[in-house]
Amino acid sequence: MIREQLIRILLLPLTILYGLGITVRNGLYRWEILKSAKFNIPVIGVGNLSIGGVGKTPHVEYLIRLLSPFLQVATLSRGYKRQTKGFRILNQRDTSLTVGDEPLQYFLKYRQVVVGVSESRSIGIPMLLSRRPDIQVILLDDSYQHRSVIPGINILLTEYQRPYSHDILLPSGRLREWRSAADRADIVVVTKCPDKITKEEAIAFRAQLGLASGQQLFFSKYSYGHPYPILGGSPRALSDFEEVVLISAIAQTDYMMEYVLSQVESVHPMSFEDHHYFSPHEMSLLKLKYEQITDKRKAILTTEKDATRLILHREYIVAERLPIYILPARVTFLMEEGSIFDAAIKDFLLSFKV
């Protein structure tokens, strides 16, 4: 703890400079020196103030499942760490290298959805609509700091254990913007919550976040499904295994680790930085770690996002017969308020005017 506080103090000058830059940038948008675009189609933005780990992807997927039975949905992301540039609509030949891991995850799971990537949302949206004029609603993934587009509704996510109200700006902390930027949100969702939240806790959390009366607040958690093989096949209950090697390259693993430990006897983690691309050497280390487990009821476990990068080593996985299972996660809203969240999204769409 003392070491962390010392590091924060040493980084404080850089934090002040970063904060000044953010203040100037937001001021330019507020004074309309930098212009923000609006579009004649419903746009829903999903983002966060901190760096990674709040659960954007499962919440975008929640919106996909909510809306795609009725509307032609498109998602637009920047395609973080992809090796291509410019605007692109995903197709069958794409991999995480060409489009990024999160867009590929959407594409593989929801074939009815149009998935696009573009460094610039303000350029990507017109190009998306020119290619697919049938699109009826666009979900912007990780859009909160991208002020060049004004979403029709702005959804801000913050983690239960690491709320933005208890954090400070980069690099001393994890915030990409001042806490006051939460004022731009129409809906705030506290993610990765425990199974139950009381009304009193919800009221206290609202005060802690400093929300205005017009901002809606929701609480969500993950519900994990049965792991399924990365190369295809039938799902299995996680409790079928005694020991697992958990390979992950996501920002926060604590929440998932707690669940996995509740289902198996022992977990052997292999953790990397967020969006990490696994090397052939790391795949061999994964094999070695798996083979060192003597229990026969063993497996390799990973996340859906990590699977889009692990599958780049398909030939090795097949040749070495690595039993890699993917742990799916879905968002569930607490206090039976899922219907209220759904209604807020639907009300926005029904009242949308060009």
C-alpha positions as CSV (number, residue, x, y, z in Angstrom):
1,M,0.0,0.0,0.0
2,I,2.8,2.4,0.9
3,R,4.6,1.6,-2.3
4,E,1.5,2.3,-4.4
5,Q,1.0,5.6,-2.7
6,L,4.6,6.6,-3.3
7,I,4.3,5.7,-7.0
8,R,1.2,7.8,-7.2
9,I,3.0,10.8,-5.7
10,L,5.9,10.4,-8.1
11,L,3.6,10.2,-11.1
12,L,1.5,13.2,-9.9
13,P,3.2,15.8,-12.2
14,L,2.4,13.6,-15.2
15,T,-1.1,13.2,-14.0
16,I,-1.5,17.0,-13.7
17,L,-0.2,17.5,-17.3
18,Y,-2.6,14.7,-18.5
19,G,-5.5,16.4,-16.7
20,L,-4.7,19.7,-18.3
21,G,-4.7,18.1,-21.7
22,I,-8.1,16.5,-21.1
23,T,-9.5,19.8,-19.8
24,V,-8.4,21.6,-22.9
25,R,-9.7,18.9,-25.2
26,N,-13.1,18.8,-23.6
27,G,-13.2,22.6,-23.5
28,L,-12.7,22.7,-27.3
29,Y,-15.7,20.4,-27.7
30,R,-17.7,22.4,-25.2
31,W,-17.0,25.6,-27.0
32,E,-17.6,23.9,-30.4
33,I,-14.2,24.7,-31.7
34,L,-14.0,20.9,-32.2
35,K,-17.2,19.7,-33.7
36,S,-19.2,16.7,-32.7
37,A,-21.4,14.9,-35.2
38,K,-25.0,13.7,-34.8
39,F,-26.6,11.2,-37.2
40,N,-30.1,10.6,-38.4
41,I,-30.0,7.0,-37.0
42,P,-30.2,5.9,-33.4
43,V,-26.7,5.6,-31.9
44,I,-26.0,4.0,-28.5
45,G,-22.6,4.6,-26.9
46,V,-21.1,2.2,-24.4
47,G,-17.9,3.1,-22.6
48,N,-16.2,3.8,-19.3
49,L,-14.0,6.4,-17.6
50,S,-11.2,4.0,-16.5
51,I,-8.9,1.8,-18.5
52,G,-10.3,-1.7,-19.2
53,G,-11.9,-4.4,-17.2
54,V,-15.4,-3.0,-16.6
55,G,-17.2,-5.4,-18.9
56,K,-18.0,-3.4,-22.1
57,T,-18.1,-6.4,-24.4
58,P,-20.7,-8.4,-22.4
59,H,-22.9,-5.3,-22.1
60,V,-22.7,-4.6,-25.8
61,E,-23.7,-8.2,-26.3
62,Y,-26.6,-7.7,-24.0
63,L,-27.8,-4.9,-26.2
64,I,-27.3,-7.0,-29.3
65,R,-29.5,-9.8,-27.9
66,L,-32.1,-7.2,-26.8
67,L,-32.4,-5.4,-30.2
68,S,-31.4,-7.8,-33.0
69,P,-34.6,-9.8,-33.0
70,F,-36.4,-6.6,-34.0
71,L,-33.9,-4.3,-35.7
72,Q,-30.9,-4.5,-38.0
73,V,-28.1,-3.9,-35.5
74,A,-24.5,-2.8,-36.3
75,T,-21.6,-2.5,-33.9
76,L,-18.7,-0.1,-34.5
77,S,-15.4,-0.4,-32.7
78,R,-11.9,0.9,-33.4
79,G,-10.5,-2.6,-33.6
80,Y,-7.8,-2.2,-30.9
81,K,-4.4,-3.8,-31.8
82,R,-5.5,-4.9,-35.2
83,Q,-2.9,-4.9,-38.0
84,T,-5.1,-3.1,-40.5
85,K,-6.1,0.5,-40.9
86,G,-9.2,2.4,-41.9
87,F,-12.8,1.4,-42.1
88,R,-13.7,-2.3,-42.5
89,I,-16.8,-4.5,-42.3
90,L,-15.9,-7.9,-40.9
91,N,-16.2,-11.0,-43.1
92,Q,-15.5,-14.7,-42.9
93,R,-11.8,-14.3,-43.7
94,D,-11.1,-11.9,-40.8
95,T,-9.1,-12.8,-37.7
96,S,-8.3,-10.9,-34.5
97,L,-5.2,-9.7,-36.3
98,T,-7.2,-7.9,-39.0
99,V,-10.0,-6.6,-36.9
100,G,-9.2,-6.9,-33.2
101,D,-10.5,-9.4,-30.7
102,E,-13.7,-7.8,-29.5
103,P,-15.2,-7.1,-32.9
104,L,-14.4,-10.6,-34.0
105,Q,-16.1,-12.0,-30.9
106,Y,-19.3,-10.1,-31.9
107,F,-19.0,-11.3,-35.5
108,L,-18.6,-15.0,-34.6
109,K,-21.4,-15.0,-32.0
110,Y,-24.0,-12.9,-33.8
111,R,-23.9,-13.5,-37.5
112,Q,-27.1,-11.4,-38.0
113,V,-25.3,-8.3,-36.8
114,V,-23.2,-6.0,-39.0
115,V,-19.8,-5.5,-37.4
116,G,-17.5,-2.7,-38.4
117,V,-14.2,-1.2,-37.3
118,S,-12.8,2.3,-37.8
119,E,-10.3,4.4,-35.9
120,S,-12.7,7.3,-36.4
121,R,-16.4,6.9,-35.4
122,S,-17.4,10.0,-37.2
123,I,-16.0,8.6,-40.5
124,G,-16.9,5.0,-39.7
125,I,-20.7,5.6,-39.2
126,P,-21.3,7.2,-42.7
127,M,-19.2,4.5,-44.3
128,L,-21.1,1.8,-42.4
129,L,-24.4,3.3,-43.6
130,S,-23.3,3.7,-47.2
131,R,-22.3,0.0,-47.3
132,R,-25.4,-1.2,-45.4
133,P,-28.3,1.3,-45.7
134,D,-30.5,-1.3,-44.0
135,I,-28.9,-0.6,-40.6
136,Q,-31.4,0.7,-38.0
137,V,-29.3,1.2,-34.9
138,I,-25.6,1.4,-34.2
139,L,-23.8,0.3,-31.0
140,L,-20.6,2.2,-30.4
141,D,-18.1,0.1,-28.4
142,D,-15.8,1.9,-26.1
143,S,-16.9,5.3,-27.3
144,Y,-17.1,7.5,-24.2
145,Q,-13.9,9.4,-24.8
146,H,-14.5,9.7,-28.6
147,R,-16.3,13.1,-28.6
148,S,-16.4,13.4,-32.4
149,V,-19.8,11.6,-32.3
150,I,-22.7,12.4,-30.0
151,P,-24.6,9.2,-29.2
152,G,-28.4,9.4,-28.8
153,I,-28.0,7.7,-25.5
154,N,-24.7,7.4,-23.6
155,I,-24.2,4.3,-21.3
156,L,-21.3,4.6,-18.8
157,L,-20.0,1.5,-17.1
158,T,-18.1,1.4,-13.8
159,E,-16.8,-1.6,-11.8
160,Y,-18.3,-2.4,-8.4
161,Q,-14.9,-2.9,-6.7
162,R,-13.2,0.0,-8.6
163,P,-15.8,2.8,-9.1
164,Y,-14.6,5.9,-10.9
165,S,-15.5,7.9,-7.8
166,H,-12.6,6.3,-5.9
167,D,-10.0,6.7,-8.7
168,I,-7.8,9.5,-10.2
169,L,-6.4,10.3,-13.6
170,L,-3.7,8.4,-15.4
171,P,-0.9,7.6,-14.9
172,S,-1.3,7.9,-11.1
173,G,-4.7,6.2,-11.3
174,R,-6.8,4.5,-14.0
175,L,-9.1,7.2,-15.2
176,R,-9.0,8.4,-18.8
177,E,-11.1,11.5,-17.9
178,W,-12.0,13.6,-14.9
179,R,-14.8,12.1,-12.8
180,S,-17.0,15.0,-13.8
181,A,-17.1,13.5,-17.3
182,A,-19.7,11.1,-15.9
183,D,-22.2,14.0,-16.3
184,R,-22.4,13.1,-20.0
185,A,-23.9,9.7,-19.2
186,D,-27.7,9.1,-19.6
187,I,-27.3,5.6,-17.9
188,V,-24.7,4.4,-15.5
189,V,-24.3,0.7,-14.9
190,V,-22.2,-0.6,-12.0
191,T,-20.8,-3.9,-13.3
192,K,-19.4,-7.1,-11.8
193,C,-21.5,-6.8,-8.6
194,P,-22.0,-9.4,-6.0
195,D,-25.2,-11.5,-6.4
196,K,-27.3,-9.2,-4.3
197,I,-27.5,-5.5,-3.8
198,T,-30.0,-4.0,-1.3
199,K,-32.0,-0.8,-2.0
200,E,-30.0,1.0,0.7
201,E,-26.7,0.0,-0.9
202,A,-28.0,1.2,-4.3
203,I,-28.9,4.6,-2.8
204,A,-25.5,4.9,-1.2
205,F,-23.8,4.0,-4.4
206,R,-25.7,6.6,-6.3
207,A,-24.6,9.3,-3.8
208,Q,-21.1,8.0,-4.0
209,L,-21.0,8.4,-7.8
210,G,-22.6,11.9,-7.6
211,L,-25.3,11.2,-10.2
212,A,-27.8,13.8,-11.2
213,S,-31.5,13.1,-10.8
214,G,-32.0,12.5,-14.5
215,Q,-29.3,9.8,-14.7
216,Q,-30.5,6.3,-14.4
217,L,-28.4,3.8,-12.3
218,F,-28.4,0.0,-12.7
219,F,-26.4,-2.8,-11.2
220,S,-25.2,-5.9,-13.2
221,K,-23.3,-9.1,-12.7
222,Y,-22.0,-11.9,-14.9
223,S,-23.8,-15.2,-15.3
224,Y,-21.4,-17.8,-16.5
225,G,-22.5,-20.6,-18.8
226,H,-21.0,-24.1,-19.4
227,P,-17.6,-24.0,-21.1
228,Y,-17.5,-25.2,-24.7
229,P,-14.5,-26.5,-26.7
230,I,-12.6,-23.9,-28.7
231,L,-12.6,-26.3,-31.8
232,G,-16.2,-27.1,-31.5
233,G,-18.2,-29.7,-29.6
234,S,-20.6,-30.1,-26.7
235,P,-20.4,-27.9,-23.6
236,R,-19.5,-29.4,-20.2
237,A,-20.2,-28.2,-16.7
238,L,-17.1,-26.5,-15.2
239,S,-17.6,-28.7,-12.1
240,D,-16.7,-31.7,-14.3
241,F,-13.1,-30.7,-13.9
242,E,-10.9,-30.9,-10.8
243,E,-8.1,-28.7,-12.0
244,V,-7.9,-26.1,-14.8
245,V,-5.2,-24.0,-16.4
246,L,-6.8,-20.5,-16.8
247,I,-5.1,-18.6,-19.6
248,S,-6.3,-15.0,-19.9
249,A,-5.2,-11.7,-21.3
250,I,-8.0,-9.4,-20.0
251,A,-7.7,-6.3,-17.8
252,Q,-9.3,-7.8,-14.6
253,T,-9.5,-11.5,-13.8
254,D,-10.5,-11.3,-10.1
255,Y,-14.3,-11.6,-10.7
256,M,-13.9,-14.6,-13.1
257,M,-11.3,-16.2,-10.9
258,E,-13.6,-16.2,-7.9
259,Y,-16.3,-18.0,-9.9
260,V,-13.9,-20.6,-11.4
261,L,-12.5,-21.3,-7.9
262,S,-16.1,-21.9,-6.7
263,Q,-16.5,-24.7,-9.3
264,V,-13.1,-26.5,-9.4
265,E,-10.6,-27.8,-6.9
266,S,-7.6,-25.9,-8.2
267,V,-6.7,-23.2,-10.8
268,H,-3.3,-22.6,-12.4
269,P,-3.4,-19.1,-13.9
270,M,-1.4,-17.9,-16.9
271,S,-2.1,-14.1,-17.1
272,F,-1.0,-11.6,-19.6
273,E,-1.7,-7.9,-20.3
274,D,-5.1,-7.0,-21.9
275,H,-5.4,-7.9,-25.6
276,H,-2.1,-9.8,-25.6
277,Y,-1.3,-11.9,-28.6
278,F,0.0,-15.3,-27.5
279,S,3.4,-16.4,-29.0
280,P,4.3,-19.9,-30.1
281,H,6.6,-20.1,-27.0
282,E,3.7,-19.1,-24.7
283,M,1.6,-21.8,-26.3
284,S,4.3,-24.4,-25.5
285,L,4.4,-23.1,-21.9
286,L,0.6,-23.6,-21.8
287,K,1.0,-27.2,-22.9
288,L,3.8,-27.8,-20.4
289,K,1.7,-26.3,-17.6
290,Y,-1.3,-28.5,-18.6
291,E,0.8,-31.7,-18.7
292,Q,2.3,-31.0,-15.3
293,I,-1.2,-31.5,-13.8
294,T,-1.5,-35.1,-12.7
295,D,-5.2,-35.2,-12.2
296,K,-7.0,-36.7,-15.2
297,R,-10.1,-34.4,-14.8
298,K,-8.2,-31.4,-16.1
299,A,-8.7,-28.8,-18.9
300,I,-7.5,-25.5,-20.2
301,L,-10.0,-22.7,-19.7
302,T,-10.1,-19.2,-21.3
303,T,-12.5,-16.3,-22.0
304,E,-14.4,-15.7,-25.2
305,K,-12.2,-12.7,-26.0
306,D,-9.0,-14.6,-25.4
307,A,-10.3,-17.4,-27.6
308,T,-10.3,-15.1,-30.7
309,R,-6.5,-14.8,-30.2
310,L,-5.7,-18.3,-29.1
311,I,-7.4,-19.7,-32.3
312,L,-4.6,-18.1,-34.3
313,H,-2.7,-21.2,-33.1
314,R,-5.3,-23.6,-34.3
315,E,-2.8,-26.0,-35.9
316,Y,-0.8,-26.3,-32.7
317,I,-3.9,-26.8,-30.6
318,V,-5.0,-29.6,-33.0
319,A,-1.6,-31.2,-33.2
320,E,-1.1,-31.2,-29.4
321,R,-4.7,-32.1,-28.7
322,L,-5.0,-29.2,-26.1
323,P,-8.4,-29.4,-24.5
324,I,-9.1,-25.6,-24.5
325,Y,-12.6,-24.7,-23.2
326,I,-14.2,-21.3,-23.5
327,L,-16.1,-19.9,-20.5
328,P,-19.1,-17.8,-21.8
329,A,-20.4,-14.8,-19.8
330,R,-23.7,-13.0,-19.9
331,V,-24.9,-9.9,-18.2
332,T,-27.7,-10.1,-15.7
333,F,-29.2,-7.0,-14.0
334,L,-29.8,-7.1,-10.3
335,M,-32.9,-6.2,-8.2
336,E,-35.1,-7.4,-11.1
337,E,-34.4,-4.1,-13.0
338,G,-33.4,-5.7,-16.3
339,S,-36.9,-4.9,-17.7
340,I,-36.5,-1.3,-16.6
341,F,-33.1,-1.1,-18.4
342,D,-34.7,-2.7,-21.5
343,A,-37.6,-0.2,-21.4
344,A,-35.1,2.7,-21.2
345,I,-33.4,1.6,-24.4
346,K,-36.7,0.8,-26.2
347,D,-38.1,4.2,-25.1
348,F,-35.1,5.9,-26.6
349,L,-35.6,4.1,-29.9
350,L,-39.3,4.7,-30.1
351,S,-38.9,8.4,-29.3
352,F,-36.0,8.9,-31.7
353,K,-36.6,11.6,-34.3
354,V,-34.5,12.3,-37.4
